[in-house]
Amino acid sequence: MDFVSQAWAQTEGAGPATSAGLLSLIPFLLIFIVFYFLLILPQQRRQKKQRELLDALTKGDKVITSSGIWGTVTNLDKDTVTLQVADNTKIRLQRDHVSSIRSTSGEGGQ
C-alpha cells in the first residue's frame, strides 16, 4: 500500500510540470509554421508552375533551357525534348531541363 500512496503523491505534482513541457514546444511549433510559409509553400508553388509549363509544352514552342540554350521544340517524347538551336543543329535533352517559354518580346537577338 505504501507504493500506491507514493505513486499518487508523484502524480499530484505532475500537472504543472506537464503544462510547462507543452509550453516549451510552442517556440518549435512557431518556427515550423514560419519555415512552412517562407520556404516550403513558395517552393511547392514553383514546382507546380514548372510542372504545368512542361505539361503544356508543344512543338514549335520557343524555349530556354536551364543551361541558357535558346531553341525551338521540334519533337517531344515522354522524357525528352528535341530542340533546334541553329539551322542544321538539333539537340536532345531531358524534358525537365526546359526552364521557360520565350515571350515574343524577348527575341531581340534572333
Secondary structure, 3 states (H helix, E strand, C coil): CHHHHHHHHHHHCHHHHHHHHHHCCHHHHHHHHHHHHHHHHHHHHHHHHHHHHHHCCCCCCEEEECCCCEEEEEEECCCEEEEEEECCEEEEEEHHHEEEECCHHHCCCC
